[in-house]
Amino acid sequence: MSKIIVKQSTKEELELLGIDSWGTWTCEVSRFNWEYDDKETCYFYEGEVVIEAEGEKFEIKPGDLVIFSKGLKCVWNIKKPVRKVYNFG
C-alpha cells in the first residue's frame, strides 16, 4: 500500500471529517524535504504540488484529500502557492 493516498472527496465526506475545524497551512513556491512523525490528513484548497516519495511522484491540486503515512520521508516541490487544512493522527 502506498504511503501517500490522493483522492477526491464529496462535500459530505469532508463535512464528516470536520475539515472546517482543522488548522490551516500556507506556503509559497519552494522545494524542501519533509518527514512525517504522525499520520496527516489534509485537504488542498489552493496550489499545485509534486511530492516525491520512495521513487514515486504524486501530483496534488485543489480539491484533493491527501493522507500521508506516519514515518514517510518525502520531498515537497510546490509549483503554485499552497493553502490547505490539515489534521494529525
C-alpha positions as CSV (number, residue, x, y, z in Angstrom):
1,M,0.0,0.0,0.0
2,S,1.2,3.5,-0.9
3,K,2.4,5.7,1.9
4,I,0.5,8.6,0.2
5,I,-3.1,8.4,-0.8
6,V,-4.6,11.2,-3.0
7,K,-8.3,11.2,-3.7
8,Q,-11.3,13.4,-4.5
9,S,-13.9,13.5,-1.7
10,T,-17.6,14.6,-1.7
11,K,-18.7,17.6,0.3
12,E,-20.4,15.2,2.7
13,E,-17.2,13.2,3.3
14,L,-15.4,16.5,4.0
15,E,-18.1,17.5,6.5
16,L,-17.9,14.2,8.3
17,L,-14.1,14.6,8.6
18,G,-14.7,18.1,10.1
19,I,-12.2,19.9,7.9
20,D,-13.7,23.3,8.9
21,S,-12.1,22.8,12.4
22,W,-8.7,21.8,11.1
23,G,-5.6,24.0,11.1
24,T,-4.6,26.0,8.0
25,W,-1.1,25.9,6.4
26,T,0.1,28.0,3.6
27,C,3.4,28.0,1.7
28,E,4.9,29.9,-1.3
29,V,6.6,28.2,-4.2
30,S,9.5,26.2,-2.8
31,R,11.2,22.8,-2.5
32,F,12.1,21.0,0.7
33,N,12.5,17.7,2.4
34,W,9.9,16.6,4.9
35,E,9.3,13.7,7.3
36,Y,6.0,12.8,9.0
37,D,6.1,12.0,12.7
38,D,2.4,11.1,12.6
39,K,-0.3,10.4,10.1
40,E,-1.6,13.6,8.4
41,T,-4.8,14.0,6.5
42,C,-5.2,17.3,4.6
43,Y,-7.4,19.0,2.1
44,F,-6.0,21.3,-0.6
45,Y,-7.9,24.5,-1.3
46,E,-5.2,26.1,-3.5
47,G,-1.9,25.3,-5.0
48,E,-0.1,22.7,-7.1
49,V,2.4,20.3,-5.6
50,V,4.5,17.4,-6.7
51,I,5.6,15.1,-3.8
52,E,8.4,12.7,-4.4
53,A,8.5,9.6,-2.1
54,E,10.0,6.2,-2.5
55,G,10.6,6.6,-6.2
56,E,7.1,7.7,-6.9
57,K,5.7,11.2,-7.8
58,F,2.3,12.4,-6.6
59,E,0.7,15.4,-8.2
60,I,-1.6,17.3,-5.8
61,K,-4.1,20.0,-6.9
62,P,-7.0,21.9,-5.4
63,G,-9.8,19.6,-4.3
64,D,-7.5,16.7,-3.4
65,L,-7.8,15.0,0.0
66,V,-4.4,13.6,0.9
67,I,-3.3,11.1,3.5
68,F,0.4,10.9,4.5
69,S,1.5,7.9,6.5
70,K,3.5,8.1,9.7
71,G,7.2,7.7,9.1
72,L,7.0,8.9,5.4
73,K,10.1,10.8,4.1
74,C,9.5,12.8,1.0
75,V,10.3,15.9,-1.0
76,W,7.7,18.7,-1.5
77,N,8.0,20.6,-4.7
78,I,5.5,23.4,-4.6
79,K,4.8,24.7,-8.1
80,K,2.0,27.2,-7.1
81,P,1.4,28.7,-3.6
82,V,-0.5,26.3,-1.3
83,R,-3.4,26.7,1.1
84,K,-4.5,23.6,2.8
85,V,-6.2,22.4,6.1
86,Y,-4.7,19.5,8.0
87,N,-5.2,17.2,10.9
88,F,-2.7,14.8,12.6
89,G,-3.4,11.4,14.0
